[in-house]
Amino acid sequence: ELGGYAHFMEKEIFEQPTALENTMRGRFSEDGSTAQFGGLNISAVDLRQVDRVHLLACGSAWHACLVTEHLIERFARLPVEVDYASEFRYRNMPLGSNTLFFTISQSGETIDTLAGMREAKRKGYKVLAVSNVVGSTIAREADGGVYQHVGPEIGVASTKAFTSQILIGAMLSLYLGRMRDMSFSEGVEVVNALKGTPDLVRKVLEQAPRIREIAKRFAHYHDFLFLGRLSLFPVALEGALKLKEISYIHAEGYPAAEMKHGPIALISENCPSVFFVPSGEMFNKVVSSMQEIKARKGKIIAIATANCDLPAGLADEVITIPECHESVLPVVATVPVQLLSYYIAVELNRDVDKPRNLAKSVTVE
Ligand code: F6R
C-alpha cells in the first residue's frame, strides 16, 4: 500500500503532481481562458450577481480559504470573508443579500464545518462545497460544489488535499474573475500557469534529499517561526501547523512585518525562522524583516524563488523554488514546508501518520 514510501504522509506529498493533475482534469474551457466546473449548480447569471464571498472551514482547509481570499480579491475584485466554521456558527454577523458561501472540507465530515454550513443555509444562503470525499455529508448537503479528486488521504496531516484545495481556490478565482474584469489574454495566462503547476511541484520534490539534510540540522529546536506575506502568509500558517502536528515542536506563523509588533521578542539563537521570499513587490520588505531576525542571532531558512537575489550570508539555508505565476505560488511554496516538517518528524521518530491526540476527521464539536 505504501509503495516503497516510509509513511502515507511521504507518499501523499510525492503524489501531489498527479493529484493536482487529477484536480484540474477537464476543468478548463475549450478556448483556454477560464476554468469550468460541472457541479456548481449555479447559473452564470446568478454567479454574476454575487457581490461577496464567505468562506468557512477548519484547520488546513481554513488556510486554503485564506489563500483563496487573496486570489479572489486579486482576480475577481470581490470582497471575501474567511471564518473558522466553528466561530461563524456563533457570531451571528450581519450578512449581505448576494453573498455566496463556500465551505472547504477534505473529509466532508468535519462537524464544525457542517454546522457552519447548516447555519448559512438556515439563513437562506446558497452554500457550495469543496471536498475530496464523494458523497460525504458536506458534499451531499451543499447546493453544489467541486470535488478534489486527489484520492484518499490517509496521513492525518493534510498534504495533497491542501494543495488541491488552493488550486481549486485559484481556479474558482479565475472563473469568477473572467465573469468580471479579467481579460481573455490574462485568463489564458492564468490557465497556462495553473496547467504548469504539477511540473513545478515535481521540481520542488527533487530537492527532497537536501531538505532532509536541513531538517536533520534543525530537528532539535523547540520553537520555530514561519513568516510570509500576502498569499504566502496562509502558507506560513500551514507550515507552522504541519510542524506542530507531526513533530510536536512549537511553531507559529505570522505575516513577516508583524514580527516587530511583538513576536520578535521570541527571537534568539534558539528560535529559527522559516521565511518565504518571493521576488517582486515584497522582496525588499521581506529581506529587511530577515535582517531584523539576523541582527538578533535568529537562524533563517529561506524558501526563495529562483530569481531572488538574496544578500549573501543572510539566510543560513536556502531552499530554491521555481519562479512562478502568483496564482500557483502558494501551491509551489507549500511543498518545501511539508517536506521540512515531515523530515523533522521522522528525525525525531514521531508517529508521522498518526500523531498523538489527533484524528483524521473531527466529528465532535
Ligand atoms: C491539518 C488537518 C486539519 C484539517 C481540518 C479540517 O493537517 O488535516 O487541520 O484540515 O481538521 O478537515 P477537513 O478538511 O476534513 O474538514
Boltz pocket constraint, residues with backbone or C-beta under 6 A from the ligand:
constraints:
  - pocket:
      binder: B
      contacts: [[A, 58], [A, 59], [A, 60], [A, 61], [A, 62], [A, 104], [A, 105], [A, 106], [A, 107], [A, 108], [A, 109], [A, 110], [A, 113], [A, 156], [A, 157], [A, 158], [A, 159], [A, 241], [A, 242], [A, 245], [A, 359], [A, 360], [A, 361], [A, 362]]
      max_distance: 6.0
